[in-house]
C-alpha cells in the first residue's frame, strides 16, 4: 500500500509534510516571479533603427554630428550609432497682424534628422536601448556625442 494507517507515504513521509513542502515551493516561485526573477526569460537582445528630430539648433551643432558617431545618454548608456543625417532649415510659427498663425523659415537655425541604430533588449513589447532607456515614439531624449550635447524627439522606429 502507498499510504499506511499513520498517513505516511511509503511508510516514510507524511502526506501533510508533502503538502507543506509544495506550498513553500509555490510561494518561492511566486515571489521570484513577482520580483522579476524570470525577467530574463521574457527578454530578447536585438537592434533597432530609429529617427530622431533635433529641432532649432545652430548650424555648428548640426555640423558637429557625423555619421558613425556613437551617442550616449550622459549616464553611461549607449543610445546607438549615427547611420545618417539630414539637415533642413528650421521653421517657426509667427503670428500675422490679422491674428493668423503661419509657419516661416528661421534662417539662423536648422532641424537635424538623425537615423540611429541602437542595441538593447526588448521586454513586454518595449525596446530598451542599452538595456535601460526606453525607445518610444514622441519621447524626448538627451544625447551626448564626443563633440556636442543635444536634445531630440524620437520621431519613428524603423525596425
C-alpha positions in Angstrom: 0.0 0.0 0.0 1.3 3.5 -0.9 -0.2 5.3 2.2 -0.1 3.5 5.5 -2.5 3.8 8.5 -0.4 6.7 10.0 -0.8 8.8 6.8 2.8 8.3 5.7 3.7 7.9 2.1 5.7 4.6 1.6 5.8 4.5 5.4 8.4 7.3 5.5 6.9 10.8 4.6 3.7 12.2 5.9 1.1 13.5 3.3 0.9 16.7 5.3 4.7 17.2 5.1 4.4 16.8 1.3 1.6 19.4 1.2 3.6 21.9 3.3 6.7 21.4 1.1 4.6 22.1 -2.0 3.1 25.3 -0.5 6.6 26.5 0.3 7.9 25.8 -3.2 4.9 27.6 -4.7 5.4 30.6 -2.5 9.1 30.8 -3.5 8.2 30.6 -7.2 5.5 33.3 -6.9 7.9 35.6 -5.0 10.5 35.1 -7.8 8.1 36.0 -10.5 6.8 39.0 -8.5 10.3 40.4 -8.0 11.3 39.9 -11.7 13.4 36.8 -11.3 12.0 35.4 -14.5 12.6 38.6 -16.4 15.5 37.2 -18.4 13.2 34.5 -19.9 11.0 37.2 -21.5 13.8 39.5 -22.7 15.3 39.3 -26.2 18.5 41.0 -27.3 18.5 42.9 -30.6 19.0 46.1 -32.6 16.6 48.9 -33.6 16.9 51.7 -36.0 15.1 54.9 -35.2 14.8 58.5 -36.3 15.4 61.5 -34.0 14.5 65.1 -34.8 16.8 67.7 -33.2 14.9 71.0 -33.6 16.1 74.6 -33.9 19.8 74.2 -33.4 22.6 76.3 -34.8 24.4 75.0 -37.9 27.6 74.4 -35.9 25.7 71.8 -33.8 24.5 70.1 -37.0 28.0 70.1 -38.5 29.5 68.5 -35.3 27.2 65.4 -35.6 28.8 62.9 -38.0 27.8 59.6 -39.5 29.4 56.9 -37.4 29.3 58.9 -34.2 28.5 57.0 -31.0 25.7 58.6 -28.9 25.1 58.1 -25.2 22.7 59.5 -22.6 25.4 61.1 -20.5 25.0 58.4 -17.8 27.0 55.7 -19.5 24.1 54.1 -21.5 24.8 53.7 -25.3 21.9 55.1 -27.4 23.4 53.9 -30.7 25.5 54.9 -33.7 24.5 57.6 -36.2 23.7 55.9 -39.5 22.5 59.0 -41.4 21.8 62.7 -41.1 19.5 65.1 -42.9 19.6 68.9 -42.2 16.7 71.2 -43.1 16.1 74.9 -42.4 14.1 75.2 -39.2 10.6 76.6 -39.2 8.9 78.7 -36.6 5.3 79.8 -36.0 4.7 83.5 -36.4 1.5 85.5 -35.9 0.5 87.9 -38.6 -1.1 91.3 -37.9 -4.5 89.9 -38.6 -4.0 87.2 -35.9 -3.4 84.3 -38.3 -0.6 82.0 -37.5 1.8 80.9 -40.2 4.9 78.7 -40.5 8.0 80.6 -41.7 11.7 79.7 -42.1 14.1 80.6 -39.4 17.4 81.4 -41.3 19.5 81.2 -38.1 18.5 77.6 -37.1 18.3 74.2 -38.6 16.4 70.9 -37.8 18.5 67.8 -37.9 17.0 64.3 -38.6 19.3 61.6 -37.4 18.9 57.9 -38.2 20.4 55.9 -35.4 20.9 52.2 -34.8 21.0 51.1 -31.2 21.5 47.8 -29.4 19.3 46.8 -26.4 16.7 44.4 -25.1 13.0 44.0 -25.9 10.8 43.3 -22.9 7.0 43.0 -23.0 6.7 45.0 -26.3 9.1 47.8 -25.3 12.7 48.1 -26.6 15.3 49.4 -24.1 18.4 50.9 -25.6 21.5 49.8 -23.7 19.0 47.6 -21.7 17.6 50.5 -19.7 16.5 53.5 -21.8 13.0 53.0 -23.3 12.6 53.7 -27.0 9.2 55.2 -27.5 7.9 57.5 -30.3 7.4 61.0 -29.0 9.9 60.7 -26.2 12.5 63.5 -25.8 15.9 62.2 -25.0 19.2 63.9 -24.1 22.1 62.8 -26.4 25.8 63.1 -25.8 28.3 63.0 -28.6 32.1 63.3 -28.4 31.7 66.9 -29.7 28.2 68.1 -28.7 25.2 67.5 -26.5 21.6 67.9 -27.7 18.0 67.0 -27.1 15.9 65.2 -29.7 12.5 63.7 -30.1 12.1 60.1 -31.3 10.0 60.5 -34.4 10.0 57.0 -35.8 11.1 53.4 -35.1 12.1 51.8 -38.3 12.9 48.3 -37.1 
